[in-house]
Amino acid sequence: MANETRVAWEPLKEFTVEVFTRMGMPPQDAETEASVLSWANRRGVDSHGVMLIPTYMEWIDREVMNPRPDIQVLKETPATIFIEADRALGPVVTVFTVKRALEKAKQAGVCWAAIRNTTHQGAMGYYTLMAAEQGMAGITWVCSPPNMAPFGARAAGIHNSPLAITVPAKRHQPLMLDMATSMVAAGKITLALDKGIPIPQGWAIDREGNPATDPKQAAILLPFGGAKGSGLSMMFECLSSVIMGNPMLGPTLFGREPGPPLKEKKVKAIGDRPAHYQRHIQNGVFIAVDISQFTDLEEYRANIDEMIDGIKALPKADGIDEIFVPGEPEYRTYEERSRDGIPLPERTVKNLREVAGRLDIKLPAALAA
């Protein structure tokens, strides 16, 4: 597109590392944060990429995100682990948790890991892919305060709970389902704002419950599949936040702030952001399953390949050139963008220039004004 600028992913990632280091994160944590954001951009999931840098900076300024958290293991058994994140940036505590969960799953066969009081974790498939790369299945989801209308309501009452499931294959790339229980992730509305385009009707409603196609007016997400997406979101809350003793939905619906107290701070934001970015906290679950505890791993991989081959060979519907399996379009985009660079919308570039100016750091050459 004419209003996009392509930038190689390596210098963009290096810039991102420098941003978060300047914002107070230890270099290793800044590297983790940048890895997750750049991975999303390379896969074409731009709603969860560097576009989020200004929002994260605002949240660090507001003390919503903690760049130097005191991450603690509250409880653990051979097959479970419960972690207090202390409002860590999501990728930092989630990568820490996933590594611990994979170690436990190798011994116990499975591990259920719970993370309390974290912040935005980025593209969730990043973490389940860590499991698949070790020959395991990974399952994860997130719960936060309400940002989505339950089926039949015109006000926010549930969260759009992103979830991801990844399993390893042999000849093929791992199968990866990475989605939310809303029609689209909230970040896609912000991406539409950065691109200066409307959103389709059915994605969101405004604060009065009216259909919204202007991303500036879109305040409440809508569930996919009506009652199905709505019900799935509620059950995720029951299996995560409520089990952790840190409910997100109930307190909010009755006028109480979920999670630990948060001091309100007025700060200058970078760029335009929708209202649903003003407050934030979440809980997460990660489940690791050691496939070799149930069947031969190589046989499992071969069976996944056979399933993929069979599905892709099915007769195609009218107007369809190829049948894709979960994660396949993103893998192809990853290869293309790793080679040719990441296209960033004009507004995203403008915001990153403002970030560079505020922190006095050098932009990648392709983004310099």
Secondary structure by P-SEA (a helix, b strand, c coil): cccbbbbbaaaaaaaaaaaaaaacccaaaaaaaaaaaaaaaaaccccccccaaaaaaaaaaacccccccccccccccccbbbbbccccaaaaaaaaaaaaaaaaaaaccbbbbbbcccccccccaaaaaaaaaacbbbbcccccccccccccccccccccbbbbbbbbbcccccbbbbbccccccaaaaaaaaaaccccccccccccccccccccccccccccccaaaaaaaaaaaaaacccccccccccccccccccccbbbbbbbbbccccccccccccccbbbbbbcccccccaaaaaaaaaaaaaaaaacccccccccccccaaaaaaaaaaaacbbbbbcaaaaaaaaaaaaaacccccccccc
